[in-house]
Amino acid sequence: MRRKRGSLVPTETSILETAIEMRLGGAPDFHGFLIARQMREREGALLLTAHGTLYKALDRLQRFGFLESEWEDPLVAANEGRPRRRLYRVTAAGEAAVAAARKPAQHVAARRTGLVAP
């Protein structure tokens, strides 16, 4: 079964939500290892089964237009004695996708509590 264009699976929603929280906290972009660590801390569990899962999700999100990325300045990485990182940022379309993904869940929760009619 194919998913509807623009819809998110839970891992993708979590990546975008975590990235938005990080941006609001002062980190405008992120790399793969950082987002994985933040997601683990935020959700209290290991959502990703492997880093391959994370990078495939990041690639999908970028192809959907929900993330944009660029390679880190090689001098920064060299000064720190490590390989360059790909840095990601959430786009406006990514923020809209997260908001849309939250709406059904919020509506279901509200119906369960009797705050809205079925």
C-alpha angles and dihedrals in degrees: 000000000000120000123235114268110265095017118126133224116221095262091053092047090050092050092052095043091049092047091050091050090049091051091050086051092056104270106113095184139023143196127224100263092047094051091047091052093046092049091051091051094043096048100032092228141070103264095172116070093201140355087252087066091052096049093046089052092048089051092050092048090051093048089050089053094245093116134030125198146187136182117265118250105277091222092060091053093044092051089053092045097240140103120276118270131219107238120211133200130190113243127215087258089055091053090049091050091053091049090050091048090052095051098072092046092049091047092051091048091049091050091051091054093045095245094126134030117255 
